[in-house]
Amino acid sequence: MNLNDAIQECWSKIDEGQVATYIPALAKVDPYQLGVYLFDVTNDKKAEAGASQVRFAIESVSKVITLLYAIERLGLSAVEEQVGTRQTGFPFDTILNMEITKETHPLNAFVNSGAILISSLIEEQDGLSPFDQILEFSRKICNDPDITLNEEIYQSELRTGDMNRSLAYYLKAKEVLTNDVTLSLDTYFKQCSMMVTCQSLANLGAVLANDGIAPWNNERIISSEAATYTKSVMMTTGLYNESGTYSVKIGVPTKSGVGGGLVSAAPNHYGIGIFSPALDHAGNSVAGLALLELISKKLKLDIFRY
């Protein structure tokens, strides 16, 4: 398929969304950007179009990376003891799901409470802080040595992150989060402030699509178990309250971030990275999802159909 034509077809969707304004540094991002990168794991072919090499804040897409790293460090059973795999039915930054259901742990790893808890599980090792380990792992699994922390976005997250602080202290009060709250939050804010490209995310998606093996050098980066588990959680909870809707429309495991990024893993076929910062009410890229839906249909990637 012609990716430039696909971008043109979805361009008008940008006007249906708006950039994230609750994080001041993200409010300054130009909404009129749309880029895509495809990595075909069956033949090592790549294709890209639009703003595919523009760097943007990874935000909640980082939850995929930290979840994978936690599984590799601690084992899947230890992670499953901390977070569930259910949809919440509530916004990603609320604790209501735990209060109403009387759950003792966050319902999944992709709502903020679950992601903060996962970040808190990473402890200093070999003189590396939790974030330094996550950054190192991100560079490896995204095959992108140029991923760095954006200090402006990190400081913006720090200044406006009171809701996330409340989630962390709630988990601490419930004796679920057992490590230092300040360090755990710092790790979380920093991981969300890493700068990536569509290519970085396509590489991440390609590792997941290829059962944990990096298709660029055939190195196993994560276990098959970690890849399968994470793709399943992406499918059911990766697009917040719209996850069910897009499981039907797109049928490809996907995770979004309020920076405008999308990572998708079409098992045994493609890793896909998309960027467009104008978001819908749920926090997902409007034009990005339209483009992903078009790609899924054209390339027949829906796991429930083909």
C-alpha positions, -999 to 999 in steps of 0.1 A, spaced: 0 0 0 11 36 -6 17 51 29 17 87 16 -17 82 1 -29 67 34 -16 98 53 -35 121 29 -67 101 34 -65 104 72 -51 140 74 -85 157 79 -91 136 111 -65 158 129 -92 185 132 -113 162 153 -88 161 181 -66 184 202 -32 181 218 -29 172 254 -31 205 273 -29 193 309 8 188 305 21 223 295 50 211 274 27 189 253 3 218 247 30 235 226 33 206 201 21 212 165 -11 191 160 -7 190 123 17 161 121 11 125 110 37 99 105 40 61 102 67 35 101 61 -2 92 86 -30 99 77 -63 81 92 -90 104 87 -117 77 113 -102 53 130 -74 72 114 -48 49 106 -13 62 84 15 49 77 50 62 59 82 54 51 116 69 65 126 102 81 92 108 114 106 121 100 134 143 108 129 180 79 131 204 72 122 241 66 85 245 42 91 274 20 60 281 35 39 254 64 36 279 41 14 300 47 -14 275 84 -11 278 84 -10 316 60 -39 319 83 -60 297 113 -50 317 96 -58 350 86 -92 336 122 -99 325 136 -87 358 111 -102 383 93 -129 363 57 -129 351 42 -145 383 56 -117 404 42 -90 381 8 -108 379 6 -106 417 8 -68 415 -16 -60 386 -45 -75 369 -55 -77 332 -90 -63 333 -105 -32 318 -115 -6 344 -144 12 328 -130 44 342 -105 71 331 -68 61 331 -59 84 359 -86 75 385 -85 52 415 -123 46 414 -119 12 399 -101 0 430 -124 18 454 -157 6 438 -146 -30 432 -127 -33 465 -97 -46 445 -64 -46 465 -43 -41 433 -47 -20 401 -69 -37 375 -42 -36 348 -7 -24 340 -17 4 316 -39 26 338 -17 50 357 -21 34 391 -9 1 376 19 17 356 32 36 387 31 3 407 51 -15 379 77 13 379 80 10 416 90 -26 413 123 -17 395 150 -13 420 186 0 417 209 -25 402 246 -24 394 247 13 403 219 21 378 188 39 390 154 24 380 150 50 352 185 45 339 177 8 335 144 15 318 162 40 294 189 14 286 163 -12 279 142 12 258 172 19 236 177 -18 231 142 -29 224 135 1 202 169 -3 185 173 34 190 204 47 209 192 83 205 163 79 230 169 105 257 150 122 285 133 154 276 140 176 306 113 202 298 86 175 295 99 158 326 97 191 346 62 197 332 51 163 343 66 170 378 47 203 381 14 190 370 15 154 383 -6 158 414 -32 132 403 -4 107 398 10 116 432 -24 109 447 -25 75 430 9 66 443 1 76 479 -32 58 477 -13 26 468 12 33 495 -16 37 521 -31 5 510 3 -12 514 4 -22 478 33 1 468 61 -8 492 90 11 478 98 48 481 69 69 466 90 98 455 115 76 436 87 56 421 70 87 408 102 102 396 109 70 376 74 71 362 75 108 352 109 103 335 99 72 316 69 91 301 93 119 291 115 98 268 117 110 232 110 85 205 101 83 168 77 62 148 106 41 138 115 35 175 80 23 182 78 2 150 109 -16 162 93 -22 196 62 -35 179 84 -57 157 100 -74 187 65 -81 201 52 -93 167 82 -116 163 76 -134 196 103 -114 216 131 -118 190 146 -86 175 142 -91 137 171 -69 129 197 -92 146 177 -123 157 185 -117 194 159 -127 218 153 -96 239 122 -107 258 107 -141 265 79 -155 244 58 -156 275 64 -118 281 56 -110 245 24 -130 245 12 -116 278 19 -80 269 3 -82 235 -28 -96 251 -30 -68 276 -24 -43 248 -54 -57 229 -77 -55 259 -66 -23 277 -40 -5 255 -64 22 242 -80 30 275 -118 30 274 -118 27 236 -99 -6 237 -130 -27 230 -141 -4 202 -108 -7 184 -104 -44 190 -134 -46 167 -123 -19 142 -86 -27 140 -80 -61 157 -43 -55 163 -26 -52 198 -20 -15 202 -9 9 230 -14 47 228 2 76 246 -10 112 251 21 124 232 3 111 201 22 79 197 8 44 189 27 11 189 11 -19 173 22 -55 170 5 -76 143 17 -111 153 41 -127 128 36 -98 104 44 -61 114 56 -38 140 39 -4 135 47 30 149 24 60 143 26 96 155 -1 123 154 -6 144 186 -42 155 183 -62 133 207 -97 121 212 -116 124 245 -101 91 257 -65 103 251 -58 84 218 -45 98 186 -75 105 163 -57 106 129 -33 79 142 -61 54 149 -78 62 115 -44 55 98 -39 23 118 -74 11 109 -68 18 72 -34 -1 73 -50 -30 92 -77 -33 65 -54 -29 35 -27 -53 48 -53 -77 64 -38 -76 99 -69 -81 120 -61 -111 142 -97 -120 146 -104 -120 108 -73 -134 90 
